[in-house]
Amino acid sequence: MYDIMASSHTSNLYFEIYNFKLRPSGRVMVYSPMQQSSPHQPITSKENSKVKQLRSLHDPKHRKNEQAFLIEGVKMVEEALRGNAGVSLVVAAPSLVRRHGKALLKLAEDHSCEILWISDKLLDALSENKTPQPVMAVIKMREQNEGRLLDHPSGIIVIAHQLQDPGNLGTLIRTCEAVGAAGLAITSNTVDPFNAKTVRASMGSILRLPMARINDTPGFIRKCTERGFQTVALSLAGGTTHVELDLKKPTAVLLGQEGSGLPDDVLNSMDQRVRIPMAETIDSLNVAVSAAVFLYEIVRQRMK
């Protein structure tokens, strides 16, 4: 039995893989694409075309072209299926069945989701986690529209300006969802939010939190002002502390790059520069920690 690629469309990761078997008579018997793989006959070759397409999603350029990204692990794949988060393909290894994965497979079938079976060894090679789990999924990216953020009733917008650490960005995504923010605006030159480290650090929040890519940071800040948001930059040079600010108003908060902070042209476009008080022995806080401190002050004030 051989896996032969019958057709492929690089634009959307949909493929038909047919199984061919040569009969003694010399005739070729063709099986349905639905029989392309199973727990008993998983794909084992790293040269398989669909496996190559999955591997290509480790590259940010391919993720952008395909408008898709990978998630890993039973919990996150289950969340994606239950939340209708755009699962286009579930990739499973045979050990998933042995590890009480039948409920997840049933959930995928209930959502009419294609399941591609590959060997445990091959899935481990595809994984970017230190301890791979026997399942991953391909997720279609949602439309990234800044209008969704500006129109959201929560009145909280977070702007990540040129953040470089994927773990920090993932934690920030999770924190934004936790406080009920409208979403996250990500400026150009910020690390790709769909890379494996960011996805993992978000703990599933990336499946739900609205995000928008913005190329003109001062321009987006002006739009926030026009919609009635006060614009606040977290800065070590801020004169006002975060607890002194009235955060019951709609607020857009800007966070700068971990090392160099925010450029002057961006800082000058903000209504306020705000600092978080710290002991003199501490130079700065992690950007994700700073964001959490500030955002939960918004929550505290609005609970009164």
C-alpha positions in Angstrom: 0.0 0.0 0.0 1.4 3.4 -1.0 0.4 6.9 -0.1 0.3 8.9 -3.4 -0.5 12.6 -3.6 -3.3 13.0 -6.1 -3.7 16.7 -5.9 -2.7 19.6 -3.6 -3.7 23.2 -3.3 -1.0 25.2 -1.5 -3.4 28.0 -0.7 -5.5 26.2 1.9 -3.9 23.0 3.1 -6.6 20.8 1.7 -5.3 17.6 0.0 -6.6 14.4 -1.3 -4.4 11.4 -0.6 -5.4 8.2 -2.3 -4.2 4.7 -1.5 -3.3 2.5 -4.5 -2.8 -1.2 -4.4 -1.6 -3.2 -7.4 -3.6 -6.4 -7.9 -2.1 -9.6 -9.3 -4.0 -8.9 -12.5 -2.1 -5.7 -12.9 -5.1 -3.5 -12.3 -5.0 -0.7 -9.8 -7.5 -0.6 -7.0 -8.2 2.9 -5.7 -9.4 3.5 -2.1 -11.4 6.5 -1.0 -9.6 9.6 0.3 -11.5 9.0 3.6 -9.3 5.9 4.0 -6.1 7.8 3.6 -4.8 7.0 7.2 -5.9 5.3 10.3 -4.6 4.5 13.8 -3.5 1.1 12.3 -2.0 2.6 9.1 -0.6 6.0 10.0 1.5 8.0 7.7 5.2 7.3 8.5 7.1 9.2 5.8 8.3 12.8 6.5 8.3 13.2 2.7 4.5 12.9 2.6 3.2 16.0 1.0 0.7 16.8 3.7 3.3 16.3 6.4 5.5 18.8 4.5 2.7 21.3 4.5 2.2 20.9 8.2 5.9 21.4 8.8 5.8 24.5 6.7 3.5 26.1 9.3 6.5 26.5 11.5 7.6 29.3 9.2 5.8 32.7 9.8 5.7 33.4 6.0 3.9 30.2 5.3 1.5 30.8 8.2 0.7 34.2 6.7 0.2 32.8 3.2 -1.9 29.9 4.4 -3.7 32.0 7.0 -3.4 29.0 9.4 -1.3 28.0 12.4 -0.7 24.9 14.6 -1.9 24.2 18.1 -0.7 21.2 20.2 -2.1 19.1 23.0 -5.3 17.4 24.0 -6.7 20.3 26.1 -6.1 23.0 23.5 -7.4 21.0 20.6 -10.5 20.1 22.6 -11.0 23.8 23.4 -10.6 24.7 19.8 -13.2 22.1 18.7 -15.8 23.0 21.4 -15.3 26.7 20.8 -15.6 26.4 17.0 -12.2 28.1 16.6 -11.7 27.2 13.0 -10.2 23.7 13.2 -9.5 22.6 9.6 -7.6 19.4 10.4 -6.8 17.3 13.5 -3.5 15.4 13.4 -3.3 12.4 15.7 -0.8 9.7 16.5 -1.9 6.1 17.4 -0.9 6.6 21.0 -3.7 9.1 21.4 -6.2 6.2 21.4 -4.2 4.4 24.2 -4.1 7.6 26.2 -7.8 8.0 26.6 -8.2 10.2 23.5 -11.3 8.6 22.2 -13.5 11.4 23.5 -11.5 13.9 21.6 -11.6 11.9 18.4 -15.4 11.6 18.8 -15.6 15.3 19.3 -13.6 15.9 16.1 -16.0 13.5 14.2 -19.0 15.3 15.6 -17.6 18.5 14.1 -17.1 16.8 10.8 -13.4 17.5 11.1 -10.9 15.6 9.1 -8.4 13.4 11.1 -5.0 12.7 9.7 -3.2 9.9 11.4 0.6 10.0 11.5 3.1 7.9 13.5 4.1 8.9 17.0 7.7 9.3 15.8 6.6 11.7 13.0 4.3 13.7 15.2 7.1 14.1 17.8 9.3 15.4 15.0 6.6 17.9 14.0 6.1 19.1 17.5 7.9 22.2 18.8 7.1 21.3 22.4 9.7 19.7 24.7 7.2 17.1 25.8 5.0 16.4 22.7 1.5 15.2 23.0 -0.1 12.8 20.5 -2.4 15.4 18.8 -2.2 18.7 17.1 -4.6 20.7 14.9 -4.5 23.2 12.1 -6.4 26.4 12.9 -7.7 28.9 10.4 -6.7 32.5 11.4 -9.7 34.7 12.1 -10.1 38.1 10.4 -8.0 40.6 12.2 -10.0 43.8 12.1 -9.2 46.8 14.3 -12.8 47.9 14.1 -13.8 45.0 16.3 -11.5 46.4 19.0 -12.7 50.0 18.7 -16.4 49.0 18.8 -16.2 46.5 21.7 -18.2 47.5 24.8 -15.5 46.6 27.3 -13.7 49.8 26.7 -10.2 48.2 27.2 -7.8 48.0 24.3 -4.2 46.8 24.7 -1.5 47.8 22.1 1.7 45.8 21.9 4.4 47.9 20.3 7.3 45.9 18.8 7.3 43.3 21.6 10.0 40.7 20.8 9.6 37.9 23.3 7.0 35.3 22.2 6.4 34.1 25.8 5.6 37.6 27.0 3.2 38.1 24.1 1.5 34.8 24.8 1.1 35.7 28.5 -0.2 39.2 27.5 -2.8 37.5 25.2 -4.0 35.4 28.1 -4.1 38.4 30.5 -6.2 40.4 28.0 -8.8 37.7 27.8 -8.8 37.3 31.6 -9.7 41.0 32.2 -12.3 41.0 29.4 -10.4 43.4 27.1 -11.7 44.1 23.7 -8.6 42.7 22.2 -5.0 43.2 21.4 -3.6 45.5 18.7 -0.2 44.3 17.5 2.1 46.7 15.7 4.5 45.9 12.9 7.8 44.4 14.0 6.1 42.7 16.9 6.9 38.9 17.2 4.4 36.7 15.2 1.6 35.9 17.7 1.0 32.5 16.0 4.4 31.0 16.6 4.6 27.9 18.9 5.9 29.6 22.0 3.3 32.4 21.9 0.5 29.9 21.2 1.6 27.7 24.1 2.0 30.7 26.5 -1.5 31.9 25.7 -2.9 28.7 27.1 -5.7 28.7 24.6 -6.6 32.4 24.7 -5.2 32.9 21.2 -8.2 30.9 20.0 -10.7 33.5 21.4 -9.1 36.9 21.8 -9.7 39.4 19.0 -6.4 40.7 17.6 -5.6 43.2 14.9 -2.3 44.0 13.1 -1.7 47.8 12.8 1.0 49.4 10.7 0.5 53.0 11.8 0.7 53.2 15.6 0.1 56.9 15.9 -2.8 56.6 13.5 -4.4 53.9 15.5 -4.0 55.9 18.7 -5.8 58.8 17.0 -8.7 56.5 16.1 -8.8 55.4 19.8 -9.0 59.1 20.8 -11.7 59.8 18.2 -13.8 56.9 19.7 -13.6 58.4 23.2 -10.7 56.3 24.6 -8.1 57.9 26.9 -4.7 56.7 25.7 -2.1 55.7 28.2 1.5 54.6 27.8 3.2 52.5 30.5 6.6 54.2 30.9 9.3 54.3 33.5 9.4 58.0 33.0 5.7 58.5 33.8 4.8 61.1 36.3 1.5 59.6 37.3 1.1 56.2 38.9 -1.4 53.7 37.6 -3.5 53.9 40.8 -3.9 57.7 40.5 -5.5 57.5 37.1 -9.3 57.3 36.5 -9.5 54.0 34.7 -13.3 53.8 34.7 -13.2 55.6 31.4 -12.6 53.7 28.1 -8.8 53.1 28.1 -6.3 52.1 25.4 -2.9 51.2 27.0 0.3 51.0 25.1 3.1 48.7 26.0 6.6 49.0 24.6 9.4 46.7 23.6 11.1 44.9 26.5 14.5 46.5 26.0 14.2 49.9 24.5 10.6 50.8 25.5 8.6 53.3 23.5 9.9 55.8 20.9 9.3 59.5 21.5 7.0 60.0 18.5 4.6 57.3 19.9 4.9 58.5 23.5 4.1 62.1 22.4 0.8 60.9 20.8 -0.5 59.5 24.1 -2.7 61.4 26.6 -0.8 60.1 29.6 2.5 58.5 30.6 1.9 56.3 33.6 4.4 54.4 35.7 4.0 51.5 38.1 5.7 52.2 41.4 8.6 49.9 42.3 11.4 49.6 44.9 14.5 51.6 44.1 16.5 48.4 43.6 14.3 47.3 40.7 14.9 48.8 37.2 11.8 47.5 35.5 9.1 44.8 35.4 8.5 42.2 32.7 6.2 43.7 30.1 3.6 41.0 30.7 3.7 41.6 34.4 3.4 45.4 34.0 0.4 44.8 31.8 -1.3 42.6 34.3 -0.8 45.1 37.1 -2.2 47.9 35.1 -5.1 45.9 33.6 -6.2 44.6 37.0 -6.2 48.1 38.3 -8.8 48.8 35.6 -10.8 45.8 36.8 -10.5 46.9 40.5 -11.7 50.5 39.8 -14.7 49.3 37.7 -15.8 46.8 40.3 -16.5 49.6 42.8 
